[in-house]
Amino acid sequence: MPGAATVVVVQRSGRPAPRTRGRSLEGDNRGVSAEQSQEPSEATGAAALRAGWSHGHRDVSGGWLRPTVFGAVDGLVTNASLIAGVGGGGVSARAIVLTGVAALVAGAFSMGTGEYISVTNQNELVHAEVALERQMLARFPAAEQDELAGYFRNYGADPDTAARMAAAVSQDPGTALRVHTREELGVDPQELPSPLLAGVASLLAFSFGALLPLLPYLLGFPVLAATLVITAVALVTGGAAVGRLTGRSPVRSGLRQLALGSLAIAVTFTIGSLIGGPTS
């Protein structure tokens, strides 16, 4: 979302949220995502820029990254576990394909719908609170201006400076509403996530993740071991990619995702083997 990287995010307490450290332009900015700030801030000192450090920040507002990552991992682990469970029970390859495809379609629409509704409800709640704040500003402008001055004093301004800043901000009702909303709700009403984008990203990501464990069966190689190998590689690769985007160790992130996914698959396979084993 435009400008998201330069917005100071605040907590409900009215104090600024912790800011991340600067990043080297020669290091972390390689392979920058579409939602990551590539340009250094104008406030960054010349010495810092010459040293190769940027004051820009990644977009932490949500956007497409959270539903995409969550959807892909969910689809991958869900369908791999499901295939391992029914495969451990000794069912035919045709039954595994039918089960996997049904899970892919059902899960994708469930994820997309759930993400869309979740973001929509959250945005509606924010809009309702913003409307309430707009009414407060219209009915009690003096009290709201005093409240605004209090926020500036919390940031370290002296009383006179805080009062002048509050008066200047209050001259524009839109700016006053935006600042009050940031301070009291911790969100920017003009930069809320898109429910449609979140829903579509989640649906497509789940579909892609759920398709990977099915590939051996769809390509005429119905071997459960092949599914497990593909799933393991996808878990490590996906975890490493997310680790790179978030600034964490790619190896550590990949191994963590592999461990969690393997646990789910192992448990499901064991249950499927116990339930679907030969009966006397």
C-alpha positions as CSV (number, residue, x, y, z in Angstrom):
1,M,0.0,0.0,0.0
2,P,1.5,3.4,-0.9
3,G,3.2,5.2,1.9
4,A,2.9,2.3,4.4
5,A,6.6,2.2,5.0
6,T,6.8,5.8,6.2
7,V,3.9,5.8,8.6
8,V,4.7,5.6,12.3
9,V,2.5,2.9,13.9
10,V,1.2,3.6,17.3
11,Q,-0.2,1.4,20.0
12,R,-3.5,1.9,21.8
13,S,-1.7,3.5,24.8
14,G,-0.8,6.4,22.6
15,R,2.9,5.7,22.6
16,P,4.8,5.0,19.4
17,A,5.4,1.3,18.7
18,P,9.0,0.2,18.7
19,R,10.8,0.9,15.4
20,T,13.1,-1.5,13.7
21,R,16.7,-0.8,13.2
22,G,18.0,0.6,9.9
23,R,19.0,-2.0,7.2
24,S,21.9,-2.1,4.9
25,L,21.1,-1.3,1.3
26,E,23.7,-3.8,0.2
27,G,22.3,-6.6,2.3
28,D,18.7,-6.9,3.3
29,N,17.4,-4.9,0.3
30,R,18.4,-7.5,-2.2
31,G,15.3,-9.4,-3.4
32,V,13.0,-6.7,-2.1
33,S,9.3,-7.6,-2.3
34,A,6.7,-5.4,-3.8
35,E,5.5,-4.3,-0.4
36,Q,8.9,-3.3,0.9
37,S,10.2,0.2,0.8
38,Q,13.2,0.4,-1.5
39,E,13.9,4.2,-1.3
40,P,15.7,5.7,1.7
41,S,13.8,8.2,3.8
42,E,14.5,11.9,3.1
43,A,15.3,12.2,6.9
44,T,18.2,9.8,6.6
45,G,21.5,11.5,7.1
46,A,23.9,11.8,4.3
47,A,26.5,9.9,6.3
48,A,24.2,7.0,6.7
49,L,23.3,6.9,3.0
50,R,27.0,7.0,2.1
51,A,27.6,4.1,4.4
52,G,24.8,2.1,2.6
53,W,22.1,2.3,5.3
54,S,18.5,3.0,4.6
55,H,15.8,4.5,6.9
56,G,13.1,2.8,4.9
57,H,11.1,0.0,6.4
58,R,9.2,-3.1,5.2
59,D,5.4,-2.9,5.1
60,V,4.2,-4.4,8.3
61,S,0.5,-3.5,7.8
62,G,-0.5,-7.0,6.5
63,G,-1.2,-6.5,2.8
64,W,-0.8,-9.7,0.9
65,L,2.1,-11.3,2.8
66,R,0.2,-12.7,5.8
67,P,-2.8,-14.3,3.9
68,T,-0.4,-15.6,1.2
69,V,2.0,-17.2,3.5
70,F,-0.7,-18.5,5.8
71,G,-2.7,-19.9,2.9
72,A,0.2,-21.6,1.2
73,V,1.5,-23.2,4.3
74,D,-2.0,-24.3,5.4
75,G,-2.8,-25.8,2.0
76,L,0.6,-27.6,1.9
77,V,0.4,-29.1,5.4
78,T,-3.3,-29.8,5.3
79,N,-3.3,-31.7,2.0
80,A,0.0,-33.5,2.7
81,S,-1.3,-34.6,6.1
82,L,-4.6,-35.7,4.5
83,I,-2.8,-37.7,1.8
84,A,-0.5,-39.2,4.3
85,G,-3.5,-40.2,6.5
86,V,-5.6,-41.8,3.9
87,G,-2.5,-43.3,2.2
88,G,-1.4,-44.8,5.6
89,G,-4.9,-46.3,5.7
90,G,-4.2,-48.3,2.6
91,V,-6.7,-46.7,0.2
92,S,-6.3,-46.7,-3.5
93,A,-4.5,-44.0,-5.5
94,R,-7.8,-43.0,-7.1
95,A,-9.3,-42.4,-3.6
96,I,-6.3,-40.4,-2.6
97,V,-6.6,-38.1,-5.7
98,L,-10.3,-37.7,-5.1
99,T,-9.7,-36.8,-1.4
100,G,-6.9,-34.5,-2.2
101,V,-8.7,-32.6,-4.9
102,A,-11.8,-32.2,-2.8
103,A,-9.7,-30.9,0.1
104,L,-8.0,-28.5,-2.3
105,V,-11.2,-27.0,-3.6
106,A,-13.0,-26.9,-0.2
107,G,-10.1,-25.6,1.7
108,A,-9.3,-22.9,-0.9
109,F,-12.8,-21.5,-0.8
110,S,-13.0,-21.8,2.9
111,M,-9.7,-19.9,3.4
112,G,-10.6,-17.2,0.8
113,T,-14.0,-16.7,2.3
114,G,-12.8,-16.7,5.8
115,E,-10.0,-14.2,5.1
116,Y,-12.4,-11.9,3.2
117,I,-15.0,-11.9,6.0
118,S,-12.3,-11.5,8.7
119,V,-10.8,-8.5,7.1
120,T,-14.1,-7.0,6.2
121,N,-15.4,-7.3,9.8
122,Q,-12.2,-5.8,11.1
123,N,-12.4,-2.8,8.7
124,E,-16.1,-2.3,9.6
125,L,-15.2,-2.2,13.2
126,V,-12.5,0.4,12.5
127,H,-14.9,2.5,10.4
128,A,-17.4,2.4,13.2
129,E,-14.8,3.6,15.7
130,V,-13.6,6.3,13.3
131,A,-17.2,7.5,12.9
132,L,-17.5,7.8,16.7
133,E,-14.3,9.8,16.9
134,R,-15.5,12.1,14.1
135,Q,-18.6,12.8,16.1
136,M,-16.5,13.5,19.2
137,L,-14.4,16.0,17.3
138,A,-17.5,17.8,16.0
139,R,-19.2,18.0,19.3
140,F,-16.3,18.5,21.7
141,P,-13.5,20.2,19.7
142,A,-11.9,21.9,22.7
143,A,-11.7,18.7,24.7
144,E,-10.4,16.7,21.7
145,Q,-7.7,19.4,21.1
146,D,-6.6,19.1,24.7
147,E,-6.4,15.4,24.3
148,L,-4.3,15.8,21.3
149,A,-2.0,18.1,23.2
150,G,-1.6,15.4,25.8
151,Y,-0.5,13.0,23.2
152,F,2.2,15.4,22.0
153,R,3.3,15.9,25.6
154,N,3.7,12.2,25.9
155,Y,6.1,12.3,23.0
156,G,8.3,14.8,24.9
157,A,7.0,18.2,23.8
158,D,6.7,20.9,26.4
159,P,3.2,22.2,27.2
160,D,3.3,25.3,25.1
161,T,4.7,23.5,22.1
162,A,2.2,20.7,22.5
163,A,-0.6,23.2,22.6
164,R,0.5,24.9,19.5
165,M,0.9,21.6,17.7
166,A,-2.5,20.5,18.7
167,A,-4.0,23.7,17.6
168,A,-2.3,23.5,14.2
169,V,-3.4,19.9,13.7
170,S,-7.0,20.7,14.7
171,Q,-7.3,23.3,12.0
172,D,-7.8,20.5,9.5
173,P,-10.6,18.1,10.7
174,G,-9.3,15.3,8.4
175,T,-5.8,15.5,9.8
176,A,-7.1,15.7,13.4
177,L,-9.3,12.7,12.8
178,R,-6.4,10.7,11.4
179,V,-4.1,11.6,14.2
180,H,-6.7,10.8,16.9
181,T,-7.4,7.5,15.2
182,R,-3.8,6.5,15.1
183,E,-3.3,7.4,18.7
184,E,-6.4,5.8,20.1
185,L,-6.9,2.8,17.8
186,G,-3.4,2.2,16.5
187,V,-4.5,2.1,12.9
188,D,-4.6,4.5,9.9
189,P,-8.2,4.6,8.6
190,Q,-6.8,5.6,5.1
191,E,-4.6,2.5,4.9
192,L,-6.7,-0.4,5.8
193,P,-6.1,-3.8,4.2
194,S,-8.2,-4.8,1.2
195,P,-10.6,-7.7,2.0
196,L,-10.8,-8.7,-1.7
197,L,-7.0,-8.8,-2.0
198,A,-6.6,-10.7,1.2
199,G,-9.3,-13.2,0.2
200,V,-8.0,-13.8,-3.3
201,A,-4.4,-14.1,-2.1
202,S,-5.5,-16.6,0.5
203,L,-7.5,-18.7,-1.9
204,L,-4.8,-18.8,-4.6
205,A,-2.1,-19.5,-2.1
206,F,-4.0,-22.4,-0.4
207,S,-4.7,-23.9,-3.9
208,F,-1.0,-23.8,-4.8
209,G,0.1,-25.2,-1.5
210,A,-2.5,-28.0,-1.6
211,L,-1.6,-28.9,-5.2
212,L,2.0,-29.7,-4.5
213,P,1.4,-32.9,-2.4
214,L,-1.0,-34.1,-5.1
215,L,1.5,-33.8,-8.0
216,P,2.9,-37.3,-7.9
217,Y,-0.6,-38.9,-8.0
218,L,-1.8,-36.5,-10.8
219,L,1.3,-37.2,-12.9
220,G,1.0,-40.9,-12.7
221,F,3.5,-41.6,-9.9
222,P,1.2,-42.7,-7.0
223,V,3.9,-43.1,-4.3
224,L,3.4,-41.6,-0.9
225,A,7.2,-41.2,-0.4
226,A,7.3,-38.8,-3.4
227,T,4.6,-36.7,-1.9
228,L,6.5,-36.5,1.4
229,V,9.7,-35.5,-0.4
230,I,8.0,-32.7,-2.4
231,T,6.3,-31.5,0.8
232,A,9.5,-31.4,2.7
233,V,11.3,-29.4,0.0
234,A,8.4,-27.0,-0.2
235,L,8.2,-26.5,3.5
236,V,12.0,-25.7,3.7
237,T,11.9,-23.5,0.6
238,G,8.8,-21.6,1.7
239,G,10.1,-21.2,5.2
240,A,13.4,-19.9,4.0
241,A,11.7,-17.4,1.6
242,V,9.6,-16.1,4.4
243,G,12.6,-15.8,6.6
244,R,14.4,-13.7,4.0
245,L,11.4,-11.4,3.7
246,T,11.1,-10.9,7.4
247,G,14.8,-10.6,8.1
248,R,15.2,-13.9,10.0
249,S,17.7,-16.6,9.2
250,P,16.4,-18.5,6.1
251,V,17.9,-21.8,7.4
252,R,16.3,-21.4,10.8
253,S,12.9,-20.4,9.3
254,G,13.0,-23.3,6.8
255,L,13.8,-25.9,9.4
256,R,11.2,-24.6,11.8
257,Q,8.5,-24.9,9.1
258,L,9.7,-28.4,8.2
259,A,9.6,-29.5,11.8
260,L,6.0,-28.3,12.4
261,G,4.7,-29.6,9.1
262,S,6.4,-33.0,9.7
263,L,4.8,-33.3,13.0
264,A,1.3,-32.8,11.6
265,I,2.0,-35.3,8.8
266,A,3.4,-37.9,11.1
267,V,0.5,-37.7,13.5
268,T,-2.1,-38.0,10.7
269,F,-0.2,-40.9,9.0
270,T,-0.1,-42.8,12.3
271,I,-3.8,-42.3,12.9
272,G,-4.7,-43.3,9.4
273,S,-2.5,-46.4,9.7
274,L,-4.2,-47.4,13.0
275,I,-7.7,-46.8,11.7
276,G,-7.3,-48.2,8.2
277,G,-5.1,-51.1,9.0
278,P,-6.2,-54.7,8.1
279,T,-9.1,-56.0,10.2
280,S,-9.5,-59.5,11.5
